[in-house]
Amino acid sequence: MSEGLIAVRTVKGKWGYLDADGDGAIPPRFEWAGDFSGGLAPAKDESGRCGYIDRSGAFAVSPRF
């Protein structure tokens, strides 16, 4: 768990985040998701490109890598 959120993968293969209580914090919609650091986490969108999301799940750095 990093910054109070943990990345989890669903049975259908999508990634999202749970909070410390196990409640859904960011819905599973990513192809991959990493740990938060400094308020951002790396995540891969449906096109396979990586960017950085904020704690709301919105891309703060557009997926382009």
Helices and strands as residue ranges (DSSP letters): E 5-9, E 15-19, E 24-30, E 32-33, E 41-44, E 50-53, E 59-61
